[in-house]
Amino acid sequence: MKNYILIIIVMISFLSCKTSKELPTVEVVDINKYAGTWYEIARLPNKFEKGLTCVSATYTLKSNEKIEVLNKGYFLDEKGKFKDIKGTAWVPNVKFQGRLKVRFFWPFAGDYYIISLDENYKYALVGDPSRKYLWILSKNKNLDNKIYSELLEVAKINGFSIEKLIIINQECN
């Protein structure tokens, strides 16, 4: 019995260890400027967006200092069929304004780290500390190639597998 308890303690300790290096984020985020619709220019593959194109995220300020998130994308294979989901985002620590939490299903919340943000809030690089999730976002459906390359470099420097990025079509009817 003692061996089982010891094994469980070791496993819990192992699983709770921080396995990824720190991910730097922007220091200041004006949520009023960040609000609005962002178009997904590129992303790392993930289960919840598999097979989707013309993906967007709309952020709307709520009265309780939280943000409503509406993610929407169209299925590649089925004309006109889309998938959407609503969630809530918030800044858990005002000292780290670029580190948001996003919840689509209670009680689970994910990290939404704003790694890079245009001073005019026209484009952003968003990821999470595990380096499993990464998005290049723009307030326009297209992003200048030079800016895209700069964001790729920031992602690469921060340990993301940019060679796996999927370019997202934003020309849907």
C-alpha positions as CSV (number, residue, x, y, z in Angstrom):
1,M,0.0,0.0,0.0
2,K,2.9,2.4,0.8
3,N,4.4,1.8,-2.6
4,Y,1.1,2.7,-4.3
5,I,0.9,5.9,-2.3
6,L,4.5,6.7,-3.1
7,I,3.9,6.1,-6.8
8,I,0.8,8.3,-6.8
9,I,2.7,11.1,-5.1
10,V,5.6,10.9,-7.6
11,M,3.2,10.9,-10.5
12,I,1.3,13.9,-9.2
13,S,4.6,15.7,-8.7
14,F,5.7,14.8,-12.2
15,L,2.5,15.9,-13.8
16,S,2.4,19.2,-11.9
17,C,5.9,20.2,-12.9
18,K,6.2,23.1,-15.3
19,T,7.3,21.6,-18.6
20,S,7.4,24.6,-20.9
21,K,9.6,27.6,-20.7
22,E,8.0,31.0,-20.0
23,L,6.2,32.6,-22.9
24,P,6.6,36.4,-23.0
25,T,3.5,38.5,-23.7
26,V,2.8,42.1,-24.4
27,E,2.7,44.3,-21.3
28,V,-0.3,46.5,-22.2
29,V,-3.5,45.6,-23.8
30,D,-6.4,48.1,-24.3
31,I,-9.3,45.7,-24.3
32,N,-11.5,48.4,-25.9
33,K,-9.1,48.5,-28.9
34,Y,-8.7,44.8,-28.9
35,A,-12.5,44.2,-29.1
36,G,-14.0,43.6,-32.5
37,T,-13.6,40.9,-35.2
38,W,-10.2,39.3,-35.8
39,Y,-9.6,37.0,-38.8
40,E,-7.5,34.0,-38.5
41,I,-4.6,34.2,-41.0
42,A,-2.8,31.1,-39.9
43,R,-2.9,28.6,-37.0
44,L,-1.2,25.5,-35.7
45,P,-3.5,22.5,-36.3
46,N,-5.9,21.7,-33.5
47,K,-8.9,19.4,-32.9
48,F,-11.5,22.1,-32.4
49,E,-10.9,23.9,-35.7
50,K,-10.2,20.8,-37.9
51,G,-11.7,21.2,-41.3
52,L,-12.6,24.9,-40.8
53,T,-11.8,27.8,-43.1
54,C,-12.8,31.5,-43.0
55,V,-12.4,31.4,-39.2
56,S,-12.9,34.5,-37.2
57,A,-13.1,35.5,-33.5
58,T,-15.3,38.4,-32.3
59,Y,-14.5,39.9,-28.9
60,T,-17.3,42.0,-27.3
61,L,-16.9,43.8,-23.9
62,K,-19.3,42.8,-21.2
63,S,-20.3,45.0,-18.3
64,N,-18.5,42.8,-15.8
65,E,-15.0,43.5,-17.2
66,K,-15.1,40.2,-19.0
67,I,-15.1,39.6,-22.8
68,E,-17.6,37.6,-24.8
69,V,-15.8,35.5,-27.4
70,L,-17.6,34.2,-30.5
71,N,-15.5,31.9,-32.7
72,K,-16.9,31.0,-36.1
73,G,-15.6,29.0,-39.0
74,Y,-17.0,27.4,-42.2
75,F,-16.5,23.7,-43.1
76,L,-14.3,23.2,-46.1
77,D,-16.3,20.2,-47.4
78,E,-19.8,21.5,-46.8
79,K,-20.8,24.7,-48.5
80,G,-22.5,27.2,-46.2
81,K,-22.2,25.0,-43.1
82,F,-20.5,26.6,-40.2
83,K,-19.5,25.9,-36.6
84,D,-19.5,28.6,-33.9
85,I,-19.0,28.6,-30.2
86,K,-19.4,31.3,-27.5
87,G,-17.1,31.7,-24.6
88,T,-15.8,34.2,-22.1
89,A,-12.3,35.7,-21.7
90,W,-10.8,37.7,-18.9
91,V,-7.5,39.0,-17.6
92,P,-6.8,37.1,-14.4
93,N,-3.9,39.3,-13.3
94,V,-3.8,43.0,-14.3
95,K,0.0,42.9,-13.9
96,F,0.1,40.6,-17.0
97,Q,-2.5,42.2,-19.3
98,G,-1.3,40.1,-22.3
99,R,-2.2,36.8,-20.5
100,L,-5.8,36.1,-20.8
101,K,-7.9,33.1,-19.9
102,V,-10.6,31.9,-22.2
103,R,-13.5,29.5,-21.2
104,F,-15.8,27.8,-23.7
105,F,-16.8,24.9,-21.4
106,W,-17.1,25.3,-17.6
107,P,-14.9,24.6,-15.6
108,F,-12.1,24.4,-18.2
109,A,-10.2,27.5,-19.3
110,G,-7.3,27.8,-21.6
111,D,-4.4,30.3,-21.9
112,Y,-4.7,33.0,-24.5
113,Y,-1.3,34.8,-24.5
114,I,-0.9,37.8,-26.7
115,I,2.7,37.5,-27.8
116,S,2.8,40.3,-30.2
117,L,0.3,43.1,-30.9
118,D,0.4,45.9,-33.4
119,E,0.3,49.4,-31.8
120,N,-2.8,50.1,-33.8
121,Y,-4.4,46.8,-33.0
122,K,-4.4,45.6,-36.6
123,Y,-2.7,42.3,-36.1
124,A,-1.7,40.0,-33.3
125,L,0.2,36.8,-32.5
126,V,-1.5,34.6,-29.9
127,G,-0.4,31.3,-28.4
128,D,-0.1,29.4,-25.2
129,P,2.8,28.4,-23.0
130,S,2.6,24.7,-24.1
131,R,3.4,25.8,-27.7
132,K,0.6,23.6,-28.9
133,Y,-1.6,26.5,-30.0
134,L,-0.7,29.5,-32.1
135,W,-2.7,31.9,-34.2
136,I,-1.8,34.8,-36.4
137,L,-4.8,37.2,-36.4
138,S,-5.7,40.3,-38.3
139,K,-8.5,42.8,-38.2
140,N,-8.5,42.6,-42.0
141,K,-8.9,39.4,-44.0
142,N,-5.5,39.8,-45.5
143,L,-2.1,40.5,-43.9
144,D,0.9,42.0,-45.5
145,N,3.6,39.4,-46.3
146,K,6.3,41.4,-44.5
147,I,4.3,41.6,-41.3
148,Y,3.4,37.9,-41.6
149,S,7.1,37.0,-41.9
150,E,7.9,39.1,-38.9
151,L,5.3,37.4,-36.8
152,L,6.6,34.0,-38.0
153,E,10.0,35.0,-36.7
154,V,8.6,36.0,-33.3
155,A,6.8,32.6,-33.1
156,K,9.9,30.7,-34.1
157,I,12.1,32.5,-31.6
158,N,9.6,31.6,-28.9
159,G,9.7,27.9,-29.7
160,F,6.6,27.4,-31.9
161,S,6.7,24.9,-34.8
162,I,6.0,27.4,-37.5
163,E,6.5,24.8,-40.2
164,K,3.2,23.2,-39.1
165,L,1.2,26.4,-39.6
166,I,-1.9,26.2,-41.7
167,I,-2.8,29.2,-43.8
168,I,-6.5,30.0,-43.5
169,N,-8.6,31.0,-46.5
170,Q,-10.7,34.1,-45.7
171,E,-12.6,34.2,-49.1
172,C,-15.9,32.5,-48.2
173,N,-19.3,33.5,-49.5
